[in-house]
Amino acid sequence: MGTSASKQLFDSAGSNDVVKLRSLIKEGIDVNMTAGPEGITALHAAAEKGHQRTVALLLENGAEVDRKTADRCTPLYYAAKKGHVEVAQFLIDSTAALEASSIDGTTPLMIAAQKGRPVMVEVLIDRGANVEACRKLGITPLAVAAIEGHLEVVKHLLANAHASFTSTSQDGSTQIVNAAAQTYSDVADAIAELENPDKQLTMDKVKKAFMF
């Protein structure tokens, strides 16, 4: 099958056209063929759009659940990035790797935290995602959420996963408090309150400790 078939595959996956997709599969199309320099598959395209029926059909017909793009992103990463919770759960039920990371070490949990997807973050944590996983420079999901100012995600990571703001990056700095206190006072206050329910640790003390 040539370029036309490839285009039809990705068009049907991206538009949730399961009738057309079934027809292509019946004709023998390779569901794991890739498109463009990114190297995405039809499963990546369907996961990114949140099309669970298409995801299911592709997996039933041999799609590789953990196939990686040129940047080493899996379909679960794409679903987590866009906040498609049901698709993410389906992929996990289909043995998708929770800790598969992109070329810079970003896991599905980390990209969900970065994009401010609190429900996705909670689901991934409940399924066993590692809240202390680090990408380059030792940045954790909590650090990413704090840096981006995603208060609800920060609260989920602290309260539900018991992640600590004392997790350190490779240079030894407590980057979470540093970034949050510098830019997002509500995130910084939440970190201080959740880590110290007795409120003995004030943000003034935190900022002083990090030379703000």
C-alpha positions in Angstrom: 0.0 0.0 0.0 1.3 3.4 -0.9 1.0 7.0 0.2 -2.7 7.2 -0.4 -3.4 4.3 1.9 -1.1 5.8 4.5 -3.0 9.1 4.4 -6.3 7.2 4.7 -5.1 5.4 7.7 -4.1 8.6 9.5 -7.1 10.5 8.4 -9.4 7.7 9.7 -7.5 7.5 13.0 -7.6 11.2 13.5 -11.3 11.6 12.7 -12.5 8.4 14.6 -13.7 6.9 11.4 -13.8 3.3 12.5 -15.8 2.1 9.5 -13.0 3.3 7.1 -10.4 2.0 9.5 -11.9 -1.5 9.5 -11.9 -1.5 5.8 -8.3 -0.5 5.6 -7.4 -3.2 8.1 -9.3 -5.8 6.1 -7.3 -4.8 3.1 -4.1 -5.6 5.0 -2.8 -2.1 5.9 0.1 -2.0 8.4 -1.4 -0.2 11.4 2.1 0.5 12.7 3.3 2.5 9.7 4.7 5.9 10.6 4.1 9.3 9.2 6.4 12.4 8.8 9.7 13.1 10.5 8.0 12.8 13.9 7.4 9.1 13.3 3.9 9.0 14.8 1.6 6.0 14.2 -2.1 5.9 13.8 -2.3 4.9 17.5 -0.5 8.1 18.5 -2.9 10.1 16.3 -6.0 8.5 17.8 -4.7 8.8 21.4 -3.9 12.5 20.9 -7.5 13.1 19.7 -9.0 11.1 22.5 -10.7 8.6 20.1 -11.1 5.5 22.4 -13.0 3.4 19.8 -10.2 3.9 17.3 -7.6 3.2 19.9 -9.3 -0.1 20.8 -9.6 -1.1 17.1 -6.0 -0.4 16.4 -4.8 -2.3 19.5 -7.1 -5.3 18.6 -5.4 -5.4 15.2 -1.7 -5.3 16.2 -0.9 -1.7 17.0 2.1 -1.5 19.3 0.9 0.1 22.5 4.3 1.5 23.5 5.5 2.4 20.0 7.7 5.5 20.3 8.0 8.5 18.0 11.3 10.1 16.9 11.2 12.0 20.2 10.5 8.7 22.1 6.9 9.6 23.0 4.4 6.8 23.4 0.6 6.9 22.7 0.0 7.2 26.5 2.2 10.3 26.5 0.1 11.8 23.8 -3.1 11.0 25.7 -1.7 12.3 29.0 -0.6 15.5 27.3 -4.0 16.3 26.0 -5.9 15.2 29.1 -7.8 12.3 27.5 -8.4 10.3 30.7 -10.5 7.5 29.3 -8.0 6.8 26.5 -5.2 6.9 29.0 -6.9 4.4 31.2 -7.6 2.1 28.2 -4.0 2.2 27.2 -2.8 1.4 30.7 -5.3 -1.5 30.8 -3.7 -2.6 27.5 -0.3 -2.8 29.3 1.0 0.7 28.3 4.2 1.5 30.2 3.5 4.2 32.8 7.2 5.2 33.0 8.1 5.2 29.3 9.8 8.6 28.9 10.5 10.9 26.0 13.9 11.9 24.7 14.4 14.4 27.5 13.1 12.0 30.2 9.5 13.3 30.4 7.0 10.6 31.6 3.2 10.7 31.0 2.8 11.9 34.6 5.2 14.7 34.1 3.7 16.0 30.8 0.2 15.8 32.5 1.6 17.9 35.4 3.3 20.3 33.0 0.1 20.9 31.0 -2.1 21.3 34.1 -4.2 18.1 33.9 -5.2 17.4 37.5 -7.6 14.6 36.7 -5.1 12.9 34.5 -2.4 13.3 37.2 -4.7 11.7 39.8 -5.5 8.8 37.5 -1.8 8.2 36.6 -0.9 8.3 40.3 -3.7 5.9 41.2 -2.4 3.5 38.5 1.1 3.6 40.0 3.0 6.3 38.2 6.3 7.3 39.9 5.8 10.8 41.4 9.6 11.1 42.0 10.6 10.3 38.4 13.0 12.9 37.1 13.8 14.2 33.7 17.0 16.0 32.7 18.4 18.2 35.5 16.5 16.1 38.0 13.2 17.9 37.5 10.2 16.1 39.0 6.5 16.3 38.2 5.9 18.4 41.2 8.7 20.8 40.1 7.1 21.1 36.7 3.6 21.8 38.1 5.0 24.4 40.5 7.0 26.1 37.8 4.0 26.3 35.5 1.8 27.5 38.3 -0.7 24.6 38.2 -2.1 24.8 41.8 -4.5 21.9 41.6 -1.9 19.6 40.2 0.5 20.7 42.9 -2.1 19.9 45.5 -2.7 16.4 44.0 1.0 15.6 43.9 1.5 16.8 47.5 -1.7 15.5 49.2 -2.4 12.3 47.2 1.1 11.2 46.3 3.1 12.6 49.3 5.6 14.1 46.9 7.9 16.4 48.8 9.0 19.9 47.9 12.4 19.0 49.3 13.1 16.8 46.3 16.3 18.2 44.8 17.7 18.7 41.3 21.1 17.5 40.3 22.7 20.8 41.4 21.3 20.4 44.9 18.8 23.3 44.7 15.3 22.9 45.9 13.9 24.0 42.5 10.3 23.6 43.4 10.0 26.2 46.2 12.5 28.4 44.3 10.4 28.6 41.2 7.0 28.7 42.9 7.9 31.3 45.5 9.4 33.5 42.8 6.4 33.5 40.5 3.3 31.9 41.9 2.5 32.9 45.4 -0.6 30.7 45.6 1.4 27.6 44.6 4.1 28.6 47.1 1.6 29.0 49.9 0.0 25.7 49.1 3.3 23.9 49.3 4.1 25.5 52.6 0.6 24.7 54.0 0.5 21.2 52.8 4.0 20.3 53.9 3.5 22.1 57.2 -0.1 21.9 58.4 0.8 23.7 61.7 1.9 26.6 59.4 5.2 27.0 61.4 7.0 27.3 58.2 6.1 30.6 56.6 6.8 31.5 53.0 9.0 34.4 54.3 11.2 31.8 55.9 11.2 29.7 52.8 12.2 32.7 50.6 14.9 33.8 53.0 16.4 30.3 53.0 16.7 30.5 49.2 18.0 34.1 49.2 15.0 35.8 47.6 
